[in-house]
Amino acid sequence: MDSLLEHQRDDLPRFTAAAVQAAPVFLDPAATVDKAVSLIREAAGNGASLIVFPEVFVPGYPYWNWTMNPVQGSPWFEKLYRASVDIPGPHIDRLRAAARDAGAVVVIGVNERGAHSVGELYNTMVTIGADGELLGVHRKLVPTWAEKLTWTGGDASSLKVHATPVGPLGVLACGENTNTLARFTLLAQGELVHAASYIALPVAPADYDMAEAIALRTAAHCFEGKVFSVVSCSTISDRIVDEVAGDDATVREQLRRKRSALSGIFGPDGRPVTEPLIDDEGIVYAEIDLNRCIQPKQMHDILGHYNRFDIFSLHVDDRPRGPVRFSSAQEATAEDADQERFSPYAGLAQAAHPPRTRQPRQPTRHEPEEES
């Protein structure tokens, strides 16, 4: 990213962005990818160089977590698992080919099956370069509220800003855009373009306006970081209502709730660049000029003069996290030497203690935290 930034600083990109607001073909990954490919072609045909899709667009969102109790909703977890995607895998390959053919950067949300367990599902945002290369696979750090019944949390190894032809690009999924430290981590890596993906949330509490909430979060990130945000939200289709609600009139009415989705493009002053789209399917287009990010930073640059790094610091552990970590015998021996060297009892009465015999290590253990 550094070399690209150096190349772009004197002539920051100007481009057309597209925020897709659409419903998936619920729990049908192949048909949903077909729809995504068609929308990529449409957006690119209208000049878009950056195309952003909703959260878990492939193959849809687990609304049953909100409308059923955990026992009733449990069979739906298996349905979603079987309809989810592998990375790498054929569905991702199709999306990569579509991005390459369109010559556009594409950000799209998927349900990703993990490698370690058939109970492992992630809410994942995939970033694909204009050449079709897979740039990033970001797993939502913390599933929100009822989502914990479905998804495993990700780690900071994917909390990266990507070098792209449209500028330094970062991505977050839905409620992550409320996480101040996650947002700051992206800004601190030079983010100038932010992709935020959401799902329509008609199942929120009665006093919660999802469209307003999306706009507030987006404006906050744009204004604080002096960046552009492309916001994409899904919609609720008749198929989703029929499958999730069935004959339950109360749930059907709930899923039809208005102001549950908002998509649009916001500028570094926190204001929409063009009129956002609420509830209906469609694509919002806007021209982005990253040169507009420069002057506002003279007033508030929280990555530079408008911060106090002598009194504030943020440590991000970006090591990948897995269910088990193995250490070689050589690494373990070096670790033991360090532990003895820094022990407060080092050198005391060593002659009275025979050399210790090393015991086999268990397959899982807590490791000391390293500096990242």
N, C-alpha and C positions, 0 to 999 in steps of 0.2 A: 504493500500500500504506500510506503514512504516514497518510492521512486515515482509512482503514478501521481501522487500529490505534488511532488516537486515539478513534474512535467506540466501539471494542470494549474498551478497557482496563478500564473499570469494570464491564463485563459480558461477559467472554470467552465464546465460544460453547461450548455443550454440544450434542452431536449423536451420532448412531449412525454408526459407520464399518463398512465391509465390505471384507474382504480375500478376493479370489477366488483359489481354487486350482483350476486346470482346464487341460486340454490343448487346443490349437487343433485345428481341422480341417486337418491338416497340408498346407501348401502350397496351400490353397484359401482365398483371401482373402474371397470373398463368403460362403462357408459359415461361416468363422470370425467374420466380422462379425455374421452372423445369430445365432451362438451368443453373442457378446458382448452383443448387443442383448437377447436373452432373459435373460441373467444380470443385466443392468442393471435390467430390469423386475422380476426376482425380488428383487434386493437392495433396490430402492426400495420394493417392496411390503412388505418387512420393516422399513421405516423408515430405511434408510440414506441419509444425506445426502452421504457420501463413499464412492466405490466405486473400488477400486484393482485393476487387472489385472496379469498377469505381464509380464515383459520379452518383447519381440518376439512378443507373442501373435498378432499378425497378420503373416504366416501361419505362423509357427513358427521354430524355432531350427536353425541349421546343424550338426547333430550329426555330419554326415559329416566335418567338419573334424577331429574327434577320432578317428574310427574308420577313416578312409581316408588314404592318402598324398595329397599335393596334386594329383598327376596324376589319380588315381582320382576325387577329389572335385570336380575342375574342372567337369564337366558339371552338377553340382548347383548351382553358382553361378548358371548361366543360369536354371535352374528357379526358384531363389529370386528372382532379379531379375524375372522375368516375373510372379511371384506377389506382388511387393511393391506398396506403395501410393504414391500421389502425394499431396503436401500443398501446396495444397488438392487435393481429389479426391473422387470419389463415395463411397468407403468411409469417409473421414473425415466427409463430410456425413451419412451414416447414423448414425454414432456421435454426432455433435453433436445430431442430432434426437432420438436416444434419451436423451441426457443432459437435453436440454430438456424432453422429455415426462416424464421421471422427476423433474425438479427436483433433480437431484443433480450434484455435482462428480464427474467421471470422469477417472481417470488410466489410460492404456493404452499398452502397448508395441507398436510396429510396426516392420517393416522398411520404411524410407523410401528411395525412389529419388531421387537427387540430380538437380539441374538441369543440371549441366555435362558429364556423361559417362555412357554406358551401363555403365560399370564402377563407378559411384559408388552405394554402398549405405550407409545409416546405421542404426545401432541407436538408435531414436528413442522417447522417451517423450512422449506427447501429453497435455496437460492441457486439459480442457474444462470450462467453467463450468456452473453449474446453469441458466443461461439459454441454453446451447448455444454460447456464444462460445468460440472457440479462444484459450485463455489463453497456452499455451506449447508450444513444440516443442523439446524438449531432445535433442540428439544426444550419445550416449555419448562422453565425451572420449577415452578410450583403450580400444579393443577388447582383451579379455583373452586372452593366450596364443594359442591356435589361432584365435581369432576374427579375428585380423589377416588371415587368408586371405579374409575376407568383407567386413568393414566398414571404411569410412573414419572417421577420428577427427573428432569435432566440435570446437567452440570454445566460449569462455566467454560468448559473446553470449546463450546460452540458460541460463546458470547463474543463474537468477532465482527469487525468491520471489514467489508470486502472491497477490494479494488475493482472497479467496474468502469466501463466507458461513460456511465452517467454520474460518476463521482463515487466517493467513499460511502458505501451503503451498509446500514445496519438493520436488523429485523428483530421484532418482538411480537409475541402472540398475546392478544387480548389483555387480560389482567396484568401481564408483565409490564404493560405500559403505565401501570400505577406504581411499579417498583422503582423508587428513586435511584437506588444504587445500581440496578441493572441498566437503567437509562444512562446514568453517569458513566458507567463502564464503556458504553458505546461512544458517547460523546468524547470521552478522553482518548479514544483511538482515532479521532479525527472525523467522526461521522458528520456528513452534511446532508445525506438523504436517508430518511427513516421510513421503513415499510412496517406498517402496523396492521395486523390481520385480526379480525373479530368474527364472532358468530352472532346472528340475530338472537336476542335473549328475551323472548316474550314471557318466559317463565320467571322473570325477576320479581321481587316484591312489588306490590301495587304502587308504591310511591317512587319507584325507580324508573327513570326515563333513559332507556339504553341509548337512544340517539343523542341525547344531551350529554350523557356520560362519555360517549366516544369523542364527541366534539371537545369537551372539557379536557380530557386527557391529551388529546392531540394538540390542542392549543398550548397546553402547559409545556409539553416537550419542545414544540417549535419555538416558543418564546424564550424558554430557559436556555436552550442550546443554540438558538438562531439557525435553525435548520428547516428544511422542507420535509413534510411527512405525506406519504401516500397511504391512505387508509382504505382498506377493503373489508367489507362485511358480507356475510351470507344472508340469504333470505329464506323464508319458510314456504315450501311448496305444498301443494295439495297432497302430494304423495307422503310428505313428512307428517302432515296432520292426520291423514288416514292411517298410516302405519303406527304412529306413536299413540294417538288418541283413541283410535277404534270407534266404539260407540259411546265413549265417555263425553257427554256434551260439555261438561265443565272444562275438561282439558282441551277439547276442540276450540272452545271460545278463548281459552288462555293462549293457545298457539296462534290465534288470529289477531292478537293484540297489536295495535298500531305503535309506531315510533319504536320499533324493536331493532332497526338496522339503520346505519348511516355509513356512507362511503364518500370519500372526497379527497381533496388535495389542499394542504394548508401550508402557508408560507412562514418565514422566519419572524414575522410579527405576530404569529399566533392566529391570524385570520385566514379564512378559506380563500384560496386563489380563485375559485369559481364556486357556483352554488352546489352544495353537497346533494347527494341523492338519498332520499329517505324511503325505506321499505320496498320500493319497486326494484325489479331487475333492470340492469343497464350497466353502462360503462361511463365513468366520469373522466374526462380528459382535461388536462391543463398544461400550459407551458411553464417549465421550471428554468430559472436562470440562477445558478448557484452563486453568481457574483452578488446577488442580493443578500447573501449571508455575511458579507464582509462588514459593511458599515454598521449594522446593529451591534456587532461585537465590540465596537468602541465604547458603548455604554455598559454592556454586561457581557463579559467574556468569562464564564465560570471555569474555563479551561486555562485561563491565563491571569490577567490583571485583576479580575473580579473574584479572586479566591485567595485563601490563605493556607497554602500548603505547608506552612511552618506549624500550623495548629490543627489542620485537618489532614487525614490520610485515609485512603481506601486500599485495602489489601484484597485482591481477588485470587483465589486458588483455582487456576484453570487446568488442573490435572484431570484427565478423564477418570470417571468413577465407574467401577464395575463391582460385581458381587464378590470377587476374590482378587487378591494381589499376591503374586509369588515373588520371592526374593531368592537370588542364587546364593550358594554357600559362601562365595567370595564376598558378596555384598554384606551378608550377615556377619561374617568374621570382621570385616572393616567396621561395621556398626558396633560390634561388641568392643572393639579396641577404642573407639571413640567414647563409648559409655564408660569404660574403665578409666580412660584418661581424664575425663571431666567429672568423675565421681568425687564427692567430698572426702572419701576414704582412700583415695589413690595414694599408694606409697606407705600406708600405715600397716605395720605388722604383716607385710606380704610374705615374709619368710615363714610365718606360722600357718600359712594357708597353701596347700598344694594346688598346682594348676588345675583349673576346673575342666571337666569334660563337657564338650558341647553336646546338648540334647537336640534331637530332631525338632525342626520347627513345625508348628501346626499349619494347615493350609490357609487359614485366615488369621490375621492378627492386626492390631492397630499399629500404624506406622507413624513415626514422628512427622509433624507437618514441616514441609520444606518451604523455603522461600521461593515464590514464583516470580 
